Amino acid sequence: MTINSSTKVKTMTVAALLSALGIVIPMFAPRIYIEPMSFTLASHVAIFIAMFISPLVAISVSLVTSLGFFISGLPLVVVIRALTHLIFVTIGAFLLKRNNNILSSFKTSVPFALFISLIHAAAEVIAVSLYYFGEGQVISPYVLFMLVGVGTVVHSMIDFSIAGFVWVPLQHVLTIPANAKVRKL
């Protein structure tokens, strides 16, 4: 399938709007911060929607939204965690590209969301472990696995659900090719 220049411009515009949203959300959304964990409501929505569109859009938006965490003044460990989003959105976007019907039913979308959330959590647990190890600090297993690990899975599933509900009507008004077809989540 050949993509014309008008479609490329529209796709870049959508990616830019998602990036802007991903920068603004960490700055203004309600946040709970329990070092090294931060829970910012809807902070993953832009990158999930980007993941629904394409791998390139997902990667671009993930990189730019990490900048949002940096400029919002969050601690470096949180910014590093945001950079790990690149891993799960890339995997998720390529899976959706191979099978764009994964999100077409509750029966297949929930396991997909859980799988992506587990990758998300594992990447953040590893990043936090390496960060504290590099700083010469010890982090308790409870904080690492419960707050960062389990907390990330829950946070990711909530934001994935929000993104799915936003994507259902949005996919019908966007005039760009997208990987994911969502009926209902």
Summary of the structure (lengths in Angstrom):
residues: 185
radius of gyration: 16.3
end to end distance: 28.5
largest distance: 52.8
contacts: 606
relative contact order: 0.16
helix: 74%
strand: 4%
